[in-house]
């Protein structure tokens, strides 16, 4: 199944307990405090399992993971 913004919002809401009413695709997630470092690790695990990808250590950065649009771009680049 392809990852979508709706999938990510659902995961943030249902699994991480994030209030997603004000979260849009460009909303900073980590740098604004919407998610913390523990939630970020859970999110990475979800992405790797759900999308069947593996991220290198260099991929785990705010540049790649700080918004839904950045996450979708990273997953797209990482998908074989």
PDB file of N, CA, C and O in Angstrom:
ATOM      1  N   UNK A   1       0.831  -1.175   0.000  1.00  0.00           N
ATOM      2  CA  UNK A   1       0.000   0.000   0.000  1.00  0.00           C
ATOM      3  C   UNK A   1       0.880   1.244   0.000  1.00  0.00           C
ATOM      4  O   UNK A   1       1.844   1.335   0.760  1.00  0.00           O
ATOM      5  N   UNK A   2       0.543   2.187  -0.847  1.00  0.00           N
ATOM      6  CA  UNK A   2       1.304   3.427  -0.926  1.00  0.00           C
ATOM      7  C   UNK A   2       1.010   4.302   0.286  1.00  0.00           C
ATOM      8  O   UNK A   2      -0.118   4.339   0.778  1.00  0.00           O
ATOM      9  N   UNK A   3       2.010   4.989   0.753  1.00  0.00           N
ATOM     10  CA  UNK A   3       1.862   5.883   1.883  1.00  0.00           C
ATOM     11  C   UNK A   3       1.260   7.198   1.408  1.00  0.00           C
ATOM     12  O   UNK A   3       1.670   7.741   0.382  1.00  0.00           O
ATOM     13  N   UNK A   4       0.285   7.708   2.158  1.00  0.00           N
ATOM     14  CA  UNK A   4      -0.349   8.983   1.832  1.00  0.00           C
ATOM     15  C   UNK A   4      -0.311   9.891   3.054  1.00  0.00           C
ATOM     16  O   UNK A   4      -0.030   9.451   4.168  1.00  0.00           O
ATOM     17  N   UNK A   5      -0.596  11.146   2.825  1.00  0.00           N
ATOM     18  CA  UNK A   5      -0.684  12.103   3.930  1.00  0.00           C
ATOM     19  C   UNK A   5      -1.762  11.665   4.916  1.00  0.00           C
ATOM     20  O   UNK A   5      -1.589  11.796   6.128  1.00  0.00           O
ATOM     21  N   UNK A   6      -2.861  11.152   4.407  1.00  0.00           N
ATOM     22  CA  UNK A   6      -3.938  10.684   5.281  1.00  0.00           C
ATOM     23  C   UNK A   6      -3.487   9.512   6.154  1.00  0.00           C
ATOM     24  O   UNK A   6      -3.843   9.441   7.330  1.00  0.00           O
ATOM     25  N   UNK A   7      -2.699   8.587   5.576  1.00  0.00           N
ATOM     26  CA  UNK A   7      -2.151   7.471   6.368  1.00  0.00           C
ATOM     27  C   UNK A   7      -1.295   7.997   7.522  1.00  0.00           C
ATOM     28  O   UNK A   7      -1.389   7.523   8.654  1.00  0.00           O
ATOM     29  N   UNK A   8      -0.461   8.984   7.205  1.00  0.00           N
ATOM     30  CA  UNK A   8       0.427   9.540   8.233  1.00  0.00           C
ATOM     31  C   UNK A   8      -0.363  10.262   9.311  1.00  0.00           C
ATOM     32  O   UNK A   8      -0.082  10.099  10.499  1.00  0.00           O
ATOM     33  N   UNK A   9      -1.342  11.055   8.915  1.00  0.00           N
ATOM     34  CA  UNK A   9      -2.172  11.753   9.896  1.00  0.00           C
ATOM     35  C   UNK A   9      -2.899  10.756  10.795  1.00  0.00           C
ATOM     36  O   UNK A   9      -2.988  10.960  12.005  1.00  0.00           O
ATOM     37  N   UNK A  10      -3.409   9.699  10.216  1.00  0.00           N
ATOM     38  CA  UNK A  10      -4.088   8.665  10.983  1.00  0.00           C
ATOM     39  C   UNK A  10      -3.137   8.010  11.983  1.00  0.00           C
ATOM     40  O   UNK A  10      -3.497   7.788  13.139  1.00  0.00           O
ATOM     41  N   UNK A  11      -1.924   7.703  11.531  1.00  0.00           N
ATOM     42  CA  UNK A  11      -0.935   7.105  12.428  1.00  0.00           C
ATOM     43  C   UNK A  11      -0.593   8.061  13.570  1.00  0.00           C
ATOM     44  O   UNK A  11      -0.552   7.657  14.732  1.00  0.00           O
ATOM     45  N   UNK A  12      -0.349   9.326  13.234  1.00  0.00           N
ATOM     46  CA  UNK A  12      -0.021  10.313  14.262  1.00  0.00           C
ATOM     47  C   UNK A  12      -1.143  10.410  15.298  1.00  0.00           C
ATOM     48  O   UNK A  12      -0.881  10.467  16.499  1.00  0.00           O
ATOM     49  N   UNK A  13      -2.368  10.427  14.838  1.00  0.00           N
ATOM     50  CA  UNK A  13      -3.522  10.565  15.721  1.00  0.00           C
ATOM     51  C   UNK A  13      -3.766   9.286  16.534  1.00  0.00           C
ATOM     52  O   UNK A  13      -3.846   9.327  17.762  1.00  0.00           O
ATOM     53  N   UNK A  14      -3.881   8.157  15.833  1.00  0.00           N
ATOM     54  CA  UNK A  14      -4.304   6.922  16.480  1.00  0.00           C
ATOM     55  C   UNK A  14      -3.211   6.212  17.267  1.00  0.00           C
ATOM     56  O   UNK A  14      -3.488   5.621  18.311  1.00  0.00           O
ATOM     57  N   UNK A  15      -1.999   6.259  16.792  1.00  0.00           N
ATOM     58  CA  UNK A  15      -0.916   5.512  17.440  1.00  0.00           C
ATOM     59  C   UNK A  15      -0.030   6.370  18.334  1.00  0.00           C
ATOM     60  O   UNK A  15       0.487   5.891  19.343  1.00  0.00           O
ATOM     61  N   UNK A  16       0.145   7.636  17.968  1.00  0.00           N
ATOM     62  CA  UNK A  16       1.032   8.498  18.745  1.00  0.00           C
ATOM     63  C   UNK A  16       0.280   9.504  19.609  1.00  0.00           C
ATOM     64  O   UNK A  16       0.889  10.231  20.394  1.00  0.00           O
ATOM     65  N   UNK A  17      -1.047   9.546  19.462  1.00  0.00           N
ATOM     66  CA  UNK A  17      -1.844  10.429  20.303  1.00  0.00           C
ATOM     67  C   UNK A  17      -1.706  11.905  19.989  1.00  0.00           C
ATOM     68  O   UNK A  17      -1.921  12.750  20.858  1.00  0.00           O
ATOM     69  N   UNK A  18      -1.351  12.220  18.760  1.00  0.00           N
ATOM     70  CA  UNK A  18      -1.168  13.611  18.348  1.00  0.00           C
ATOM     71  C   UNK A  18      -2.513  14.204  17.942  1.00  0.00           C
ATOM     72  O   UNK A  18      -3.282  13.578  17.213  1.00  0.00           O
ATOM     73  N   UNK A  19      -2.790  15.411  18.418  1.00  0.00           N
ATOM     74  CA  UNK A  19      -3.973  16.142  17.975  1.00  0.00           C
ATOM     75  C   UNK A  19      -3.666  16.671  16.575  1.00  0.00           C
ATOM     76  O   UNK A  19      -2.819  17.549  16.412  1.00  0.00           O
ATOM     77  N   UNK A  20      -4.347  16.141  15.579  1.00  0.00           N
ATOM     78  CA  UNK A  20      -3.982  16.429  14.184  1.00  0.00           C
ATOM     79  C   UNK A  20      -4.878  17.459  13.501  1.00  0.00           C
ATOM     80  O   UNK A  20      -4.719  17.707  12.306  1.00  0.00           O
ATOM     81  N   UNK A  21      -5.809  18.060  14.227  1.00  0.00           N
ATOM     82  CA  UNK A  21      -6.711  19.021  13.595  1.00  0.00           C
ATOM     83  C   UNK A  21      -5.978  20.167  12.910  1.00  0.00           C
ATOM     84  O   UNK A  21      -6.414  20.638  11.860  1.00  0.00           O
ATOM     85  N   UNK A  22      -4.875  20.619  13.487  1.00  0.00           N
ATOM     86  CA  UNK A  22      -4.128  21.743  12.927  1.00  0.00           C
ATOM     87  C   UNK A  22      -2.882  21.316  12.169  1.00  0.00           C
ATOM     88  O   UNK A  22      -2.099  22.166  11.744  1.00  0.00           O
ATOM     89  N   UNK A  23      -2.683  20.022  11.993  1.00  0.00           N
ATOM     90  CA  UNK A  23      -1.495  19.526  11.294  1.00  0.00           C
ATOM     91  C   UNK A  23      -1.790  19.439   9.800  1.00  0.00           C
ATOM     92  O   UNK A  23      -2.716  18.750   9.372  1.00  0.00           O
ATOM     93  N   UNK A  24      -0.989  20.147   9.026  1.00  0.00           N
ATOM     94  CA  UNK A  24      -1.085  20.108   7.572  1.00  0.00           C
ATOM     95  C   UNK A  24       0.185  19.471   7.022  1.00  0.00           C
ATOM     96  O   UNK A  24       1.099  19.166   7.788  1.00  0.00           O
ATOM     97  N   UNK A  25       0.260  19.265   5.718  1.00  0.00           N
ATOM     98  CA  UNK A  25       1.410  18.563   5.153  1.00  0.00           C
ATOM     99  C   UNK A  25       2.725  19.304   5.373  1.00  0.00           C
ATOM    100  O   UNK A  25       3.781  18.672   5.409  1.00  0.00           O
ATOM    101  N   UNK A  26       2.690  20.619   5.520  1.00  0.00           N
ATOM    102  CA  UNK A  26       3.923  21.390   5.709  1.00  0.00           C
ATOM    103  C   UNK A  26       4.189  21.745   7.170  1.00  0.00           C
ATOM    104  O   UNK A  26       5.191  22.395   7.471  1.00  0.00           O
ATOM    105  N   UNK A  27       3.314  21.332   8.079  1.00  0.00           N
ATOM    106  CA  UNK A  27       3.485  21.646   9.497  1.00  0.00           C
ATOM    107  C   UNK A  27       4.740  20.975  10.038  1.00  0.00           C
ATOM    108  O   UNK A  27       4.897  19.762   9.897  1.00  0.00           O
ATOM    109  N   UNK A  28       5.643  21.749  10.659  1.00  0.00           N
ATOM    110  CA  UNK A  28       6.804  21.123  11.292  1.00  0.00           C
ATOM    111  C   UNK A  28       6.337  20.211  12.431  1.00  0.00           C
ATOM    112  O   UNK A  28       5.567  20.633  13.294  1.00  0.00           O
ATOM    113  N   UNK A  29       6.793  18.993  12.427  1.00  0.00           N
ATOM    114  CA  UNK A  29       6.351  18.022  13.423  1.00  0.00           C
ATOM    115  C   UNK A  29       7.263  17.983  14.638  1.00  0.00           C
ATOM    116  O   UNK A  29       6.804  18.147  15.768  1.00  0.00           O
ATOM    117  N   UNK A  30       8.538  17.770  14.411  1.00  0.00           N
ATOM    118  CA  UNK A  30       9.485  17.622  15.513  1.00  0.00           C
ATOM    119  C   UNK A  30       9.963  18.980  16.013  1.00  0.00           C
ATOM    120  O   UNK A  30       9.971  19.226  17.219  1.00  0.00           O
ATOM    121  N   UNK A  31      10.357  19.856  15.107  1.00  0.00           N
ATOM    122  CA  UNK A  31      10.933  21.139  15.532  1.00  0.00           C
ATOM    123  C   UNK A  31       9.917  22.048  16.207  1.00  0.00           C
ATOM    124  O   UNK A  31      10.297  22.981  16.914  1.00  0.00           O
ATOM    125  N   UNK A  32       8.621  21.786  15.999  1.00  0.00           N
ATOM    126  CA  UNK A  32       7.588  22.591  16.662  1.00  0.00           C
ATOM    127  C   UNK A  32       7.046  21.920  17.920  1.00  0.00           C
ATOM    128  O   UNK A  32       6.241  22.509  18.642  1.00  0.00           O
ATOM    129  N   UNK A  33       7.484  20.689  18.183  1.00  0.00           N
ATOM    130  CA  UNK A  33       7.055  19.985  19.382  1.00  0.00           C
ATOM    131  C   UNK A  33       5.786  19.169  19.220  1.00  0.00           C
ATOM    132  O   UNK A  33       5.251  18.671  20.210  1.00  0.00           O
ATOM    133  N   UNK A  34       5.284  19.017  17.993  1.00  0.00           N
ATOM    134  CA  UNK A  34       4.104  18.183  17.766  1.00  0.00           C
ATOM    135  C   UNK A  34       4.415  16.738  18.156  1.00  0.00           C
ATOM    136  O   UNK A  34       3.582  16.062  18.760  1.00  0.00           O
ATOM    137  N   UNK A  35       5.611  16.268  17.812  1.00  0.00           N
ATOM    138  CA  UNK A  35       6.070  14.951  18.253  1.00  0.00           C
ATOM    139  C   UNK A  35       7.419  15.112  18.935  1.00  0.00           C
ATOM    140  O   UNK A  35       8.161  16.052  18.649  1.00  0.00           O
ATOM    141  N   UNK A  36       7.732  14.192  19.834  1.00  0.00           N
ATOM    142  CA  UNK A  36       9.017  14.220  20.523  1.00  0.00           C
ATOM    143  C   UNK A  36       9.946  13.155  19.939  1.00  0.00           C
ATOM    144  O   UNK A  36       9.586  12.462  18.987  1.00  0.00           O
ATOM    145  N   UNK A  37      11.129  13.031  20.509  1.00  0.00           N
ATOM    146  CA  UNK A  37      12.118  12.106  19.947  1.00  0.00           C
ATOM    147  C   UNK A  37      11.661  10.651  20.041  1.00  0.00           C
ATOM    148  O   UNK A  37      11.964   9.857  19.151  1.00  0.00           O
ATOM    149  N   UNK A  38      10.942  10.288  21.098  1.00  0.00           N
ATOM    150  CA  UNK A  38      10.431   8.922  21.214  1.00  0.00           C
ATOM    151  C   UNK A  38       9.419   8.643  20.109  1.00  0.00           C
ATOM    152  O   UNK A  38       9.460   7.586  19.478  1.00  0.00           O
ATOM    153  N   UNK A  39       8.513   9.586  19.874  1.00  0.00           N
ATOM    154  CA  UNK A  39       7.518   9.435  18.813  1.00  0.00           C
ATOM    155  C   UNK A  39       8.188   9.393  17.445  1.00  0.00           C
ATOM    156  O   UNK A  39       7.725   8.687  16.549  1.00  0.00           O
ATOM    157  N   UNK A  40       9.265  10.138  17.279  1.00  0.00           N
ATOM    158  CA  UNK A  40       9.986  10.134  16.003  1.00  0.00           C
ATOM    159  C   UNK A  40      10.558   8.747  15.714  1.00  0.00           C
ATOM    160  O   UNK A  40      10.512   8.280  14.576  1.00  0.00           O
ATOM    161  N   UNK A  41      11.090   8.098  16.729  1.00  0.00           N
ATOM    162  CA  UNK A  41      11.613   6.739  16.562  1.00  0.00           C
ATOM    163  C   UNK A  41      10.476   5.783  16.192  1.00  0.00           C
ATOM    164  O   UNK A  41      10.640   4.933  15.317  1.00  0.00           O
ATOM    165  N   UNK A  42       9.336   5.918  16.850  1.00  0.00           N
ATOM    166  CA  UNK A  42       8.178   5.081  16.522  1.00  0.00           C
ATOM    167  C   UNK A  42       7.720   5.336  15.083  1.00  0.00           C
ATOM    168  O   UNK A  42       7.367   4.402  14.364  1.00  0.00           O
ATOM    169  N   UNK A  43       7.729   6.589  14.676  1.00  0.00           N
ATOM    170  CA  UNK A  43       7.328   6.950  13.326  1.00  0.00           C
ATOM    171  C   UNK A  43       8.266   6.321  12.298  1.00  0.00           C
ATOM    172  O   UNK A  43       7.804   5.793  11.287  1.00  0.00           O
ATOM    173  N   UNK A  44       9.558   6.370  12.538  1.00  0.00           N
ATOM    174  CA  UNK A  44      10.532   5.769  11.628  1.00  0.00           C
ATOM    175  C   UNK A  44      10.286   4.264  11.513  1.00  0.00           C
ATOM    176  O   UNK A  44      10.318   3.708  10.415  1.00  0.00           O
ATOM    177  N   UNK A  45      10.042   3.615  12.642  1.00  0.00           N
ATOM    178  CA  UNK A  45       9.754   2.184  12.633  1.00  0.00           C
ATOM    179  C   UNK A  45       8.500   1.894  11.820  1.00  0.00           C
ATOM    180  O   UNK A  45       8.482   0.962  11.015  1.00  0.00           O
ATOM    181  N   UNK A  46       7.458   2.683  12.025  1.00  0.00           N
ATOM    182  CA  UNK A  46       6.218   2.524  11.255  1.00  0.00           C
ATOM    183  C   UNK A  46       6.486   2.678   9.761  1.00  0.00           C
ATOM    184  O   UNK A  46       6.013   1.874   8.958  1.00  0.00           O
ATOM    185  N   UNK A  47       7.237   3.699   9.391  1.00  0.00           N
ATOM    186  CA  UNK A  47       7.522   3.938   7.974  1.00  0.00           C
ATOM    187  C   UNK A  47       8.281   2.773   7.363  1.00  0.00           C
ATOM    188  O   UNK A  47       7.959   2.324   6.262  1.00  0.00           O
ATOM    189  N   UNK A  48       9.288   2.282   8.076  1.00  0.00           N
ATOM    190  CA  UNK A  48      10.073   1.175   7.536  1.00  0.00           C
ATOM    191  C   UNK A  48       9.221  -0.084   7.373  1.00  0.00           C
ATOM    192  O   UNK A  48       9.359  -0.802   6.383  1.00  0.00           O
ATOM    193  N   UNK A  49       8.357  -0.349   8.325  1.00  0.00           N
ATOM    194  CA  UNK A  49       7.514  -1.551   8.244  1.00  0.00           C
ATOM    195  C   UNK A  49       6.384  -1.377   7.235  1.00  0.00           C
ATOM    196  O   UNK A  49       6.142  -2.269   6.423  1.00  0.00           O
ATOM    197  N   UNK A  50       5.700  -0.260   7.275  1.00  0.00           N
ATOM    198  CA  UNK A  50       4.542  -0.015   6.413  1.00  0.00           C
ATOM    199  C   UNK A  50       4.937   0.118   4.944  1.00  0.00           C
ATOM    200  O   UNK A  50       4.218  -0.336   4.054  1.00  0.00           O
ATOM    201  N   UNK A  51       6.091   0.747   4.701  1.00  0.00           N
ATOM    202  CA  UNK A  51       6.510   1.028   3.325  1.00  0.00           C
ATOM    203  C   UNK A  51       7.571   0.061   2.817  1.00  0.00           C
ATOM    204  O   UNK A  51       7.994   0.148   1.664  1.00  0.00           O
ATOM    205  N   UNK A  52       8.005  -0.873   3.687  1.00  0.00           N
ATOM    206  CA  UNK A  52       9.016  -1.854   3.319  1.00  0.00           C
ATOM    207  C   UNK A  52      10.293  -1.188   2.789  1.00  0.00           C
ATOM    208  O   UNK A  52      10.817  -1.548   1.735  1.00  0.00           O
ATOM    209  N   UNK A  53      10.772  -0.202   3.562  1.00  0.00           N
ATOM    210  CA  UNK A  53      12.015   0.499   3.230  1.00  0.00           C
ATOM    211  C   UNK A  53      12.915   0.469   4.458  1.00  0.00           C
ATOM    212  O   UNK A  53      12.461   0.207   5.572  1.00  0.00           O
ATOM    213  N   UNK A  54      14.174   0.738   4.240  1.00  0.00           N
ATOM    214  CA  UNK A  54      15.139   0.905   5.324  1.00  0.00           C
ATOM    215  C   UNK A  54      15.844   2.230   5.105  1.00  0.00           C
ATOM    216  O   UNK A  54      16.284   2.545   3.999  1.00  0.00           O
ATOM    217  N   UNK A  55      15.942   3.001   6.181  1.00  0.00           N
ATOM    218  CA  UNK A  55      16.599   4.299   6.095  1.00  0.00           C
ATOM    219  C   UNK A  55      18.021   4.201   6.618  1.00  0.00           C
ATOM    220  O   UNK A  55      18.284   3.523   7.612  1.00  0.00           O
ATOM    221  N   UNK A  56      18.930   4.877   5.947  1.00  0.00           N
ATOM    222  CA  UNK A  56      20.293   5.011   6.435  1.00  0.00           C
ATOM    223  C   UNK A  56      20.301   6.054   7.553  1.00  0.00           C
ATOM    224  O   UNK A  56      19.383   6.867   7.664  1.00  0.00           O
ATOM    225  N   UNK A  57      21.336   6.022   8.368  1.00  0.00           N
ATOM    226  CA  UNK A  57      21.447   7.007   9.448  1.00  0.00           C
ATOM    227  C   UNK A  57      21.395   8.433   8.905  1.00  0.00           C
ATOM    228  O   UNK A  57      20.840   9.321   9.551  1.00  0.00           O
ATOM    229  N   UNK A  58      21.962   8.654   7.736  1.00  0.00           N
ATOM    230  CA  UNK A  58      21.970   9.994   7.139  1.00  0.00           C
ATOM    231  C   UNK A  58      20.566  10.450   6.747  1.00  0.00           C
ATOM    232  O   UNK A  58      20.314  11.650   6.636  1.00  0.00           O
ATOM    233  N   UNK A  59      19.658   9.512   6.539  1.00  0.00           N
ATOM    234  CA  UNK A  59      18.282   9.855   6.184  1.00  0.00           C
ATOM    235  C   UNK A  59      17.491  10.380   7.372  1.00  0.00           C
ATOM    236  O   UNK A  59      16.510  11.103   7.199  1.00  0.00           O
ATOM    237  N   UNK A  60      17.911  10.021   8.570  1.00  0.00           N
ATOM    238  CA  UNK A  60      17.184  10.395   9.776  1.00  0.00           C
ATOM    239  C   UNK A  60      17.615  11.792  10.192  1.00  0.00           C
ATOM    240  O   UNK A  60      18.532  11.967  10.995  1.00  0.00           O
ATOM    241  N   UNK A  61      16.935  12.781   9.629  1.00  0.00           N
ATOM    242  CA  UNK A  61      17.246  14.185   9.902  1.00  0.00           C
ATOM    243  C   UNK A  61      15.969  15.007   9.817  1.00  0.00           C
ATOM    244  O   UNK A  61      14.971  14.563   9.249  1.00  0.00           O
ATOM    245  N   UNK A  62      16.006  16.199  10.381  1.00  0.00           N
ATOM    246  CA  UNK A  62      14.853  17.088  10.273  1.00  0.00           C
ATOM    247  C   UNK A  62      14.570  17.445   8.823  1.00  0.00           C
ATOM    248  O   UNK A  62      13.418  17.641   8.437  1.00  0.00           O
ATOM    249  N   UNK A  63      15.610  17.528   8.034  1.00  0.00           N
ATOM    250  CA  UNK A  63      15.422  17.830   6.621  1.00  0.00           C
ATOM    251  C   UNK A  63      14.498  16.804   5.957  1.00  0.00           C
ATOM    252  O   UNK A  63      13.760  17.144   5.032  1.00  0.00           O
ATOM    253  N   UNK A  64      14.533  15.573   6.417  1.00  0.00           N
ATOM    254  CA  UNK A  64      13.737  14.503   5.816  1.00  0.00           C
ATOM    255  C   UNK A  64      12.471  14.140   6.582  1.00  0.00           C
ATOM    256  O   UNK A  64      11.550  13.563   6.004  1.00  0.00           O
ATOM    257  N   UNK A  65      12.409  14.465   7.868  1.00  0.00           N
ATOM    258  CA  UNK A  65      11.329  13.928   8.698  1.00  0.00           C
ATOM    259  C   UNK A  65      10.510  14.966   9.461  1.00  0.00           C
ATOM    260  O   UNK A  65       9.694  14.594  10.304  1.00  0.00           O
ATOM    261  N   UNK A  66      10.701  16.246   9.191  1.00  0.00           N
ATOM    262  CA  UNK A  66      10.055  17.261  10.025  1.00  0.00           C
ATOM    263  C   UNK A  66       8.681  17.703   9.538  1.00  0.00           C
ATOM    264  O   UNK A  66       8.087  18.605  10.129  1.00  0.00           O
ATOM    265  N   UNK A  67       8.171  17.104   8.496  1.00  0.00           N
ATOM    266  CA  UNK A  67       6.805  17.399   8.053  1.00  0.00           C
ATOM    267  C   UNK A  67       6.293  16.210   7.242  1.00  0.00           C
ATOM    268  O   UNK A  67       7.064  15.357   6.802  1.00  0.00           O
ATOM    269  N   UNK A  68       5.010  16.178   7.063  1.00  0.00           N
ATOM    270  CA  UNK A  68       4.417  15.093   6.285  1.00  0.00           C
ATOM    271  C   UNK A  68       4.926  15.125   4.857  1.00  0.00           C
ATOM    272  O   UNK A  68       5.231  14.077   4.287  1.00  0.00           O
ATOM    273  N   UNK A  69       5.024  16.313   4.267  1.00  0.00           N
ATOM    274  CA  UNK A  69       5.499  16.385   2.885  1.00  0.00           C
ATOM    275  C   UNK A  69       6.945  15.915   2.767  1.00  0.00           C
ATOM    276  O   UNK A  69       7.307  15.287   1.772  1.00  0.00           O
ATOM    277  N   UNK A  70       7.765  16.205   3.751  1.00  0.00           N
ATOM    278  CA  UNK A  70       9.160  15.736   3.728  1.00  0.00           C
ATOM    279  C   UNK A  70       9.235  14.226   3.908  1.00  0.00           C
ATOM    280  O   UNK A  70      10.050  13.557   3.273  1.00  0.00           O
ATOM    281  N   UNK A  71       8.388  13.698   4.770  1.00  0.00           N
ATOM    282  CA  UNK A  71       8.357  12.251   5.002  1.00  0.00           C
ATOM    283  C   UNK A  71       7.937  11.525   3.721  1.00  0.00           C
ATOM    284  O   UNK A  71       8.552  10.535   3.326  1.00  0.00           O
ATOM    285  N   UNK A  72       6.895  12.026   3.091  1.00  0.00           N
ATOM    286  CA  UNK A  72       6.430  11.399   1.828  1.00  0.00           C
ATOM    287  C   UNK A  72       7.510  11.424   0.766  1.00  0.00           C
ATOM    288  O   UNK A  72       7.677  10.446   0.038  1.00  0.00           O
ATOM    289  N   UNK A  73       8.250  12.525   0.661  1.00  0.00           N
ATOM    290  CA  UNK A  73       9.343  12.629  -0.307  1.00  0.00           C
ATOM    291  C   UNK A  73      10.455  11.637   0.012  1.00  0.00           C
ATOM    292  O   UNK A  73      10.997  10.997  -0.889  1.00  0.00           O
ATOM    293  N   UNK A  74      10.795  11.507   1.300  1.00  0.00           N
ATOM    294  CA  UNK A  74      11.833  10.549   1.713  1.00  0.00           C
ATOM    295  C   UNK A  74      11.418   9.126   1.369  1.00  0.00           C
ATOM    296  O   UNK A  74      12.213   8.366   0.816  1.00  0.00           O
ATOM    297  N   UNK A  75      10.201   8.763   1.686  1.00  0.00           N
ATOM    298  CA  UNK A  75       9.723   7.416   1.403  1.00  0.00           C
ATOM    299  C   UNK A  75       9.728   7.165  -0.106  1.00  0.00           C
ATOM    300  O   UNK A  75      10.115   6.087  -0.557  1.00  0.00           O
ATOM    301  N   UNK A  76       9.308   8.143  -0.871  1.00  0.00           N
ATOM    302  CA  UNK A  76       9.312   7.984  -2.330  1.00  0.00           C
ATOM    303  C   UNK A  76      10.721   7.754  -2.858  1.00  0.00           C
ATOM    304  O   UNK A  76      10.932   6.908  -3.727  1.00  0.00           O
ATOM    305  N   UNK A  77      11.699   8.518  -2.326  1.00  0.00           N
ATOM    306  CA  UNK A  77      13.099   8.342  -2.751  1.00  0.00           C
ATOM    307  C   UNK A  77      13.659   7.012  -2.307  1.00  0.00           C
ATOM    308  O   UNK A  77      14.531   6.457  -2.975  1.00  0.00           O
ATOM    309  N   UNK A  78      13.183   6.491  -1.203  1.00  0.00           N
ATOM    310  CA  UNK A  78      13.743   5.272  -0.598  1.00  0.00           C
ATOM    311  C   UNK A  78      13.082   3.992  -1.088  1.00  0.00           C
ATOM    312  O   UNK A  78      13.600   2.900  -0.854  1.00  0.00           O
ATOM    313  N   UNK A  79      11.955   4.110  -1.757  1.00  0.00           N
ATOM    314  CA  UNK A  79      11.233   2.936  -2.215  1.00  0.00           C
ATOM    315  C   UNK A  79      11.889   2.383  -3.473  1.00  0.00           C
ATOM    316  O   UNK A  79      12.115   3.102  -4.446  1.00  0.00           O
ATOM    317  N   UNK A  80      12.189   1.078  -3.428  1.00  0.00           N
ATOM    318  CA  UNK A  80      12.855   0.473  -4.597  1.00  0.00           C
ATOM    319  C   UNK A  80      11.974   0.446  -5.820  1.00  0.00           C
ATOM    320  O   UNK A  80      12.395  -0.030  -6.874  1.00  0.00           O
TER     321      UNK A  80
END
